[in-house]
Amino acid sequence: MLKVDNINVYYGAIHALKGVSLNVNQGEIVTLIGANGAGKSTLLKTLSGLLKPKTGNIEFEANSITGKTAQFIVQAGLIHCPEGRRVFSNMSVEENLELGAYLRKDHEIKLDLERVYQRFPRLLERRKQQAGTLSGGEQQMLAIGRALMARPKLLLLDEPSMGLAPLLVQEIFQIIQEINKTGTTVLLVEQNAHQALKIANRAYVLETGKIVLSGSAVELAESDEVKKAYLGA
């Protein structure tokens, strides 16, 4: 579904991604783990068209999206739920959700809005409330709901558990699994490596802009190197 082939990305003179290659198959949850500054968010921004690779190629559903605009990539069905939630704080919950569907021309937007409210009942309770007044967990639910309103084929999730209480972390990971079971493929960037590896099919480890390990999530969870670096063992 997604094939990333030897991409190199720079911030000015800084070489942020160094020959990164990976793939995501339809129906999978694939997780990308690594320390702060490893390049995880840079990779997702590149996949969603916010950054352009200097070299290499990105294919989505067998079509090259290298260098395409963010709008083109959203219309193709690759949707980015960014780190830090990035909700529109002065707009209502419902207005934020409606913005997720801004490129859609079909007649099922209201139906999808109802589905988001079914998945996130707290958003329904707060649909007229300003997004900036929500709790951190509620804002994360709103950010995911907004992404779902775009009808993603592949959902890019960047640090969805960041800053959340342990009970909410469990809830968010359960929601990710439910979204995947309904047919949405997921590429998950997550510092909570333990939880990410529990729900993922496969995983990649990114260090200083390079993929240094890859394999099934079970294999990486049992890797001594991963245990020592990311699982606190």
BELNOR-V83276 format. One line per field, one symbol per residue. burial: + if it has 9 or more other ideal C-beta (glycine too) atoms within 8 Angstrom, else -. A space follows every 50 residues. Layout:
burial = ???
This chain:
burial = ++-+++++++----++++++++-+---+++++++---++++++++++++- --+--+++++----+------+++-+++++++--+-+---++++++++++ +-------+--++-+++-++--+--++-+-+--+-+++++++++++++++ -++++++++++--+---++++++-++++++---++++++++-++++++++ -++++++-+++-+++-+--++-+--++--++--
